[in-house]
Amino acid sequence: MVKSTIIARVVDGLPLAASMDDEQAESELAGYKSQAKAIFKKLNAQSEPMCSIESGPYYLHYMLSQGVCYLCICEKSFPRKLAFTYLDELAKEFSMSYGSEVDKTNLRPYAFIKFDTFIQKTKRIYEDSRTQQNLSKLNEDLRDVTQIMTKNMEDLLWRGDNLDRMNTASDHLRNQTEKFRKDARWLNLEAMYRKYGILAAIVLGLLLVIYLWSKFS
């Protein structure tokens, strides 16, 4: 079943809405919700539009739509097709209700917490994957989940972090290389001036004397 749901803005990871979970679920899912926040921080316009991330006994399924990330934490036994159909329903309703407000710069965290009413109503519909309605959803060719990427949470967080560090180090090295190249160019010019500057001054002086002598003689 769907255990919890979080909706966040992709550009900065700002949480926009979430399901109001009971005390037991809050305690049980605290670590997984922290992982969800870490995922939000890593998302950008180039991220996979849909992805399933394995973490312990759960999957964190997310879907990106119009600059918003819809993420749900589900038991592993819960069908992926139902999870993404559930997220798709949330995305359509959220877009209709708050789509024009998502990009506002003065939004506070969980500005659309009232959306929990729709989340809870939709969540109840999807609670039992064996109900006739949900079996029908599974049988319908709503989306091909085999094409949705599956990742491991540990790999996503650690390898992603290492990749970020490598990119940062690469940028720093590139900047240092460019600075070294400019410094080396200036040092070469300075060395050339020291080596040939006096000779060039003498030659220019002689040429000036010859010019003046020829002009006034």
C-alpha positions as CSV (number, residue, x, y, z in Angstrom):
1,M,0.0,0.0,0.0
2,V,1.0,3.7,-0.2
3,K,2.5,4.6,3.1
4,S,3.2,8.3,2.6
5,T,3.2,11.0,-0.1
6,I,5.3,14.1,-0.5
7,I,5.0,16.8,-3.2
8,A,7.9,19.2,-3.8
9,R,9.1,21.8,-6.3
10,V,11.9,20.5,-8.5
11,V,13.9,23.7,-8.9
12,D,14.8,24.0,-5.2
13,G,13.3,21.0,-3.5
14,L,10.7,23.1,-1.6
15,P,8.0,20.8,-0.1
16,L,4.6,22.0,-1.3
17,A,2.3,19.4,0.2
18,A,2.4,16.0,2.0
19,S,0.1,13.4,3.4
20,M,-0.8,13.8,7.1
21,D,0.4,10.5,8.4
22,D,-0.4,9.0,11.8
23,E,2.1,8.9,14.7
24,Q,3.2,5.3,14.0
25,A,3.8,5.9,10.3
26,E,5.7,9.1,11.1
27,S,8.0,7.2,13.4
28,E,8.4,4.2,11.1
29,L,9.0,6.3,8.0
30,A,11.2,9.1,9.4
31,G,14.4,7.9,7.8
32,Y,12.7,7.3,4.5
33,K,11.2,10.8,4.5
34,S,14.8,12.1,5.0
35,Q,15.8,10.1,2.0
36,A,13.0,11.6,0.0
37,K,14.3,15.1,0.9
38,A,17.8,14.1,-0.2
39,I,16.2,12.9,-3.5
40,F,14.5,16.3,-4.0
41,K,17.8,18.1,-3.5
42,K,19.4,16.0,-6.3
43,L,16.6,16.5,-8.8
44,N,16.9,18.9,-11.8
45,A,15.4,19.5,-15.2
46,Q,17.6,16.6,-16.6
47,S,16.5,14.0,-14.1
48,E,14.6,10.9,-15.1
49,P,10.9,11.9,-15.3
50,M,9.9,8.7,-13.5
51,C,11.9,6.5,-11.2
52,S,11.6,3.8,-8.6
53,I,14.2,3.8,-5.8
54,E,14.6,0.7,-3.6
55,S,15.3,1.3,0.1
56,G,14.9,-1.4,2.6
57,P,11.4,-2.8,2.7
58,Y,10.1,0.1,0.6
59,Y,10.1,1.7,-2.8
60,L,10.2,5.4,-3.2
61,H,8.4,6.1,-6.5
62,Y,8.6,9.6,-8.0
63,M,7.2,11.3,-11.1
64,L,8.1,14.8,-12.4
65,S,5.5,16.9,-14.0
66,Q,5.6,20.6,-14.9
67,G,8.4,21.4,-12.4
68,V,6.8,19.4,-9.6
69,C,8.0,16.1,-8.1
70,Y,5.3,13.7,-6.8
71,L,6.8,11.0,-4.6
72,C,5.2,8.2,-2.6
73,I,6.7,5.6,-0.2
74,C,5.2,2.2,-0.9
75,E,5.6,-1.3,0.4
76,K,7.6,-3.4,-2.1
77,S,4.6,-5.7,-2.7
78,F,2.5,-2.8,-4.0
79,P,2.3,-2.9,-7.8
80,R,4.5,-0.3,-9.5
81,K,1.8,0.4,-12.1
82,L,-0.7,1.3,-9.4
83,A,1.9,3.5,-7.7
84,F,2.5,5.6,-10.8
85,T,-1.2,5.7,-11.7
86,Y,-1.7,7.1,-8.2
87,L,1.0,9.7,-8.7
88,D,-0.5,10.6,-12.0
89,E,-3.9,11.3,-10.5
90,L,-2.3,13.5,-7.8
91,A,-0.3,15.4,-10.5
92,K,-3.4,16.1,-12.6
93,E,-5.4,17.4,-9.6
94,F,-2.6,19.4,-8.1
95,S,-1.8,21.0,-11.4
96,M,-5.4,22.1,-11.8
97,S,-5.6,23.4,-8.3
98,Y,-2.2,25.0,-7.7
99,G,-0.3,24.9,-11.0
100,S,-0.3,28.7,-11.5
101,E,1.1,29.2,-8.0
102,V,4.0,26.8,-7.9
103,D,6.6,29.1,-9.3
104,K,5.9,32.0,-6.8
105,T,9.1,33.0,-5.1
106,N,7.5,33.8,-1.8
107,L,6.0,30.3,-1.2
108,R,6.6,28.8,2.3
109,P,7.1,25.1,2.9
110,Y,3.9,23.1,2.6
111,A,2.0,26.1,1.3
112,F,-0.6,23.7,-0.2
113,I,-1.0,21.4,2.8
114,K,-4.8,21.5,2.2
115,F,-4.1,19.2,-0.8
116,D,-3.8,16.4,1.8
117,T,-7.6,16.0,1.6
118,F,-7.3,14.9,-2.0
119,I,-4.2,12.8,-1.2
120,Q,-6.1,10.9,1.6
121,K,-9.1,10.3,-0.6
122,T,-7.1,9.0,-3.5
123,K,-4.8,7.0,-1.2
124,R,-7.8,5.1,0.3
125,I,-8.9,4.1,-3.3
126,Y,-5.5,2.5,-3.8
127,E,-5.0,0.9,-0.4
128,D,-5.9,-2.6,-1.6
129,S,-4.5,-3.6,-4.9
130,R,-6.9,-6.6,-5.0
131,T,-10.1,-4.6,-5.2
132,Q,-12.0,-4.8,-8.5
133,Q,-11.3,-1.2,-9.4
134,N,-7.6,-1.5,-8.8
135,L,-7.4,-4.8,-10.6
136,S,-9.0,-3.0,-13.6
137,K,-6.3,-0.3,-13.4
138,L,-3.6,-3.0,-13.4
139,N,-5.1,-4.6,-16.5
140,E,-5.4,-1.4,-18.4
141,D,-2.4,-0.4,-20.4
142,L,-2.1,2.9,-18.6
143,R,1.7,3.1,-18.6
144,D,4.6,0.7,-19.3
145,V,6.4,0.5,-16.0
146,T,9.1,-1.7,-17.4
147,Q,10.6,1.4,-19.0
148,I,10.8,3.2,-15.7
149,M,14.3,3.2,-14.2
150,T,14.9,1.4,-10.9
151,K,17.7,2.5,-8.6
152,N,19.1,1.6,-5.2
153,M,18.9,4.3,-2.6
154,E,22.5,3.8,-1.4
155,D,23.9,4.0,-4.9
156,L,21.7,7.0,-5.7
157,L,22.8,9.0,-2.6
158,W,26.5,7.9,-2.4
159,R,27.4,7.6,-6.0
160,G,25.5,10.8,-6.8
161,D,27.3,12.5,-4.0
162,N,30.7,11.3,-5.3
163,L,29.7,12.4,-8.8
164,D,28.8,15.9,-7.5
165,R,32.2,16.0,-5.8
166,M,34.0,14.9,-8.9
167,N,32.2,17.6,-10.9
168,T,33.1,20.2,-8.4
169,A,36.7,19.0,-8.3
170,S,36.8,19.0,-12.1
171,D,35.5,22.6,-12.3
172,H,38.0,23.7,-9.7
173,L,40.9,22.0,-11.6
174,R,39.7,23.6,-14.9
175,N,39.7,27.0,-13.3
176,Q,43.1,26.5,-11.8
177,T,44.4,25.3,-15.1
178,E,43.1,28.4,-16.9
179,K,44.6,30.6,-14.1
180,F,48.0,28.8,-14.5
181,R,47.9,29.3,-18.3
182,K,47.3,33.0,-17.9
183,D,50.0,33.4,-15.2
184,A,52.5,31.4,-17.4
185,R,51.7,33.6,-20.4
186,W,52.4,36.7,-18.3
187,L,55.6,35.3,-16.9
188,N,56.8,34.4,-20.4
189,L,56.1,38.0,-21.6
190,E,57.9,39.4,-18.5
191,A,60.9,37.2,-19.1
192,M,61.0,38.3,-22.8
193,Y,60.9,41.9,-21.8
194,R,63.8,41.4,-19.4
195,K,65.8,39.5,-21.9
196,Y,65.2,41.7,-25.0
197,G,63.9,45.0,-23.5
198,I,67.3,46.7,-23.2
199,L,68.4,45.6,-26.6
200,A,65.1,46.8,-28.1
201,A,65.4,50.1,-26.4
202,I,69.0,50.6,-27.8
203,V,67.8,49.7,-31.3
204,L,64.9,52.0,-31.1
205,G,67.2,54.7,-29.7
206,L,69.6,54.3,-32.6
207,L,66.8,54.3,-35.1
208,L,65.5,57.5,-33.6
209,V,68.9,59.1,-33.8
210,I,69.3,58.0,-37.4
211,Y,65.9,59.4,-38.3
212,L,66.5,62.7,-36.6
213,W,70.0,63.0,-38.2
214,S,68.6,62.3,-41.7
215,K,65.8,64.8,-41.2
216,F,67.9,67.7,-40.1
217,S,71.1,67.2,-42.0
